[in-house]
Amino acid sequence: MGRIAGVTAAETRDRLLRAAAEVFAERGYDGTRVADIAAAAGVSNGALYAHFGSKAELLVAALREHGPKLLAKLFAADPNRSIADLLLVVGRRLPRRHDARGYLIVESLVAARRDEDLARPMRDYVGERAGWLAGLVRAAQNGGELDDALSPDALAHFCLLLAMGSVLVTPDLHAVGDEEWTALLARVVAAFAPADTTAQRGVPK
């Protein structure tokens, strides 16, 4: 299984990333061999190494390409939507069951604790996600949506913890009603608003 006739390098790379996301999610990082991913993508090991230098590099690339990106997609679809509304929309979906690729982030984080070769690129990946979120927070603060006293980095960290924790605490382990969860989120997000807005809404500081 070498390079497939008529398939471009970009298409081969995309095949590998899709296959990697599925195989890593199913078998875990330690249980996956490079040959398993190459076989699932229908290419040779050599073709895989022409695009990715290591299994760790491939895992992080798959995470960037196929990992959970709901907030980014919603923001891209409607850049004028308020950040507070985006947080509510995404937050309401967190307790729901995730597909197999949603668990890719969990496998990546667990494996990174055991493998320093993976830990370095994972720190970069998580840092990128946190930086993107912090940038959204700063934009919302500049627009008067969120309290200037909030630390953008701390709020980004809070969002990451919620998102990643939701993949671990699945509905079959512990479930909460949609109405209860939405009401709680509304209170939390309202607390992020500027102090004068919060006071007008009657939400305790």
C-alpha positions as CSV (number, residue, x, y, z in Angstrom):
1,M,0.0,0.0,0.0
2,G,2.1,2.9,-1.3
3,R,0.8,6.2,-2.5
4,I,-2.6,5.8,-4.1
5,A,-2.7,6.6,-7.8
6,G,-4.5,9.9,-8.5
7,V,-4.5,10.9,-4.8
8,T,-2.7,14.2,-4.0
9,A,-0.4,14.6,-1.0
10,A,-3.0,16.8,0.7
11,E,-5.6,14.1,0.2
12,T,-3.2,11.5,1.6
13,R,-2.6,13.7,4.6
14,D,-6.3,14.1,5.2
15,R,-6.8,10.4,5.0
16,L,-4.1,9.8,7.6
17,L,-5.6,12.4,10.0
18,R,-9.1,10.9,9.7
19,A,-7.8,7.4,10.2
20,A,-5.6,8.5,13.1
21,A,-8.5,10.2,14.9
22,E,-10.6,7.1,14.7
23,V,-7.9,4.6,15.6
24,F,-6.5,6.6,18.5
25,A,-10.0,7.1,19.9
26,E,-10.7,3.4,19.6
27,R,-7.5,1.8,20.7
28,G,-5.7,4.5,22.7
29,Y,-2.3,6.0,22.2
30,D,-0.3,3.1,23.6
31,G,-2.4,0.5,21.9
32,T,-2.0,2.1,18.4
33,R,0.8,1.3,16.1
34,V,1.8,3.5,13.2
35,A,1.1,0.6,10.9
36,D,-2.5,0.4,12.2
37,I,-3.1,4.0,11.1
38,A,-1.4,3.5,7.8
39,A,-3.5,0.4,7.1
40,A,-6.7,2.2,8.1
41,A,-5.8,5.1,5.7
42,G,-4.9,2.7,2.9
43,V,-1.3,3.8,2.6
44,S,2.1,2.5,3.4
45,N,4.2,3.3,6.5
46,G,6.5,5.2,4.3
47,A,3.7,7.4,3.0
48,L,2.7,8.1,6.6
49,Y,6.3,9.1,7.6
50,A,6.5,11.3,4.6
51,H,3.8,13.5,6.3
52,F,4.4,12.9,10.0
53,G,7.7,12.3,11.9
54,S,6.3,10.4,14.8
55,K,3.2,8.9,16.4
56,A,3.0,11.8,18.8
57,E,3.1,14.3,16.0
58,L,0.3,12.5,14.2
59,L,-1.9,12.4,17.3
60,V,-1.6,16.1,18.0
61,A,-2.2,16.9,14.3
62,A,-5.3,14.7,14.3
63,L,-6.5,16.5,17.4
64,R,-6.0,19.9,15.8
65,E,-7.9,18.7,12.7
66,H,-10.7,16.5,14.1
67,G,-10.9,17.4,17.8
68,P,-13.9,19.3,19.4
69,K,-14.2,22.8,17.8
70,L,-17.8,23.7,18.4
71,L,-17.1,27.1,19.8
72,A,-14.8,28.0,16.9
73,K,-17.4,26.8,14.4
74,L,-20.2,28.8,16.0
75,F,-18.0,31.9,16.2
76,A,-16.9,31.6,12.5
77,A,-20.6,31.1,11.5
78,D,-21.7,34.3,13.3
79,P,-18.8,36.6,14.3
80,N,-21.3,39.2,15.6
81,R,-22.9,36.9,18.1
82,S,-22.2,37.9,21.7
83,I,-19.5,35.9,23.5
84,A,-21.8,35.4,26.4
85,D,-24.4,33.8,24.1
86,L,-21.7,31.6,22.5
87,L,-20.6,30.3,25.9
88,L,-24.2,29.5,26.8
89,V,-24.8,27.6,23.6
90,V,-21.7,25.6,23.9
91,G,-22.1,25.0,27.6
92,R,-25.6,23.6,27.2
93,R,-24.2,20.9,24.9
94,L,-21.4,19.8,27.3
95,P,-23.3,17.2,29.3
96,R,-24.4,15.3,26.2
97,R,-22.8,12.2,24.9
98,H,-19.8,12.8,22.7
99,D,-18.9,10.9,19.5
100,A,-15.7,8.7,19.4
101,R,-13.6,11.6,18.2
102,G,-14.7,13.7,21.2
103,Y,-12.7,11.3,23.3
104,L,-9.5,12.0,21.4
105,I,-8.7,14.9,23.7
106,V,-9.0,12.6,26.7
107,E,-6.7,10.0,25.2
108,S,-4.2,12.7,24.3
109,L,-4.1,14.2,27.7
110,V,-3.8,10.9,29.5
111,A,-1.1,9.6,27.2
112,A,0.8,12.9,27.5
113,R,1.3,12.3,31.2
114,R,3.3,9.1,30.4
115,D,5.1,10.2,27.3
116,E,7.3,13.3,27.2
117,D,7.5,13.2,23.4
118,L,3.7,13.7,23.4
119,A,3.6,16.1,26.4
120,R,5.5,18.8,24.6
121,P,3.2,19.2,21.6
122,M,0.2,18.7,23.8
123,R,1.3,21.7,26.0
124,D,1.5,23.7,22.8
125,Y,-1.9,22.6,21.6
126,V,-3.7,23.3,24.9
127,G,-1.8,26.6,25.1
128,E,-3.1,27.5,21.6
129,R,-6.7,26.7,22.6
130,A,-6.4,28.7,25.9
131,G,-4.9,31.6,24.0
132,W,-7.7,31.6,21.5
133,L,-10.3,31.6,24.3
134,A,-8.5,34.3,26.2
135,G,-8.5,36.4,23.0
136,L,-12.3,36.0,22.8
137,V,-12.6,37.1,26.4
138,R,-10.5,40.2,25.8
139,A,-12.6,41.1,22.7
140,A,-15.8,40.7,24.8
141,Q,-14.3,42.9,27.5
142,N,-13.4,45.6,25.0
143,G,-17.0,45.4,23.7
144,G,-18.4,45.8,27.2
145,E,-19.9,42.3,27.4
146,L,-17.7,40.9,30.1
147,D,-16.3,42.4,33.3
148,D,-12.9,44.0,32.8
149,A,-11.8,42.8,36.2
150,L,-11.9,39.2,35.0
151,S,-8.7,37.5,34.1
152,P,-8.9,36.4,30.4
153,D,-6.4,33.6,31.1
154,A,-8.3,32.4,34.2
155,L,-11.7,32.4,32.4
156,A,-10.1,30.5,29.4
157,H,-8.7,28.0,31.9
158,F,-12.2,27.6,33.5
159,C,-13.8,27.0,30.0
160,L,-11.1,24.4,29.2
161,L,-11.7,22.6,32.5
162,L,-15.5,22.4,31.8
163,A,-15.1,21.3,28.2
164,M,-12.5,18.6,29.0
165,G,-14.2,17.4,32.1
166,S,-17.5,17.0,30.3
167,V,-15.8,14.3,28.1
168,L,-14.8,12.4,31.2
169,V,-18.1,12.7,33.1
170,T,-20.4,11.1,30.5
171,P,-24.2,10.9,30.9
172,D,-24.1,7.2,31.8
173,L,-21.9,8.1,34.8
174,H,-23.8,11.1,36.0
175,A,-26.7,13.0,34.2
176,V,-28.3,16.3,34.9
177,G,-31.6,17.7,33.5
178,D,-31.2,20.2,30.6
179,E,-33.3,22.8,32.3
180,E,-31.3,22.6,35.6
181,W,-28.0,22.8,33.7
182,T,-29.1,25.7,31.5
183,A,-30.4,27.6,34.5
184,L,-27.0,27.1,36.3
185,L,-25.1,28.2,33.2
186,A,-27.2,31.3,32.8
187,R,-26.3,32.3,36.4
188,V,-22.6,31.7,35.9
189,V,-22.4,33.6,32.6
190,A,-24.4,36.4,34.0
191,A,-21.8,36.7,36.8
192,F,-19.2,37.4,34.1
193,A,-21.0,40.6,33.0
194,P,-19.8,44.1,34.0
195,A,-20.7,44.9,37.5
196,D,-23.4,47.5,36.6
197,T,-25.1,45.1,34.2
198,T,-25.1,42.4,36.9
199,A,-26.6,44.7,39.4
200,Q,-29.4,45.7,37.0
201,R,-30.2,42.0,36.4
202,G,-30.4,41.4,40.2
203,V,-27.7,38.7,40.0
204,P,-25.6,38.5,43.2
205,K,-22.0,39.5,42.8
